[in-house]
């Protein structure tokens, strides 16, 4: 008798819970929950919440109302350069 096919690849990359979602975003769970109320794509299944990393990344980069997309920093990134770009952006808006 053949085994039932179980698509574990679909659930393996899925983030489970506000803590995991917040960690992926580099934010606190309360910020992740606030972003959910602002339209961030999460799936509620009973008392659990799930999110796909690629959907979160896409949503953060194109969040409605943002003039410039948000950026999730990686460990090996030069944050000083990002800060300089951010300051340049803000200074340009004041003129």
FENFEN-V753288 format. One line per field, one symbol per residue. phi: phi as a letter, one per 30 degrees, with the letter a starting at -180 (. if undefined). psi: psi as a letter, one per 20 degrees, with the letter a starting at -180 (. if undefined). burial: I if it has 9 or more other C-alpha atoms within 8 Angstrom, else O. A space follows every 10 residues. Layout:
# FENFEN-V753288
phi = ???
psi = ???
burial = ???
This chain:
# FENFEN-V753288
phi = .ddddcdddd cdcddcjddd dddedibded dddddddcjd dbccbiccbb aceddddddd dbeejcdbed bcdcdccddd dddddddddd ddddd
psi = pqqpponihh ihipppqhgg ggghikrqhh gggghgijjp oqppocjqpq qpghhggggh ikppipgpqr poqrhjqnhg gggggggggg hhhh.
burial = OOOOOOOOOO OOOIIIIIII IIIOOOIIIO IIIOIIOOOI IIOOOOOOII IIIOIIOOII IIIOOOOOIO OOOOOOOOOO OOOOOOOOOO OOOOO
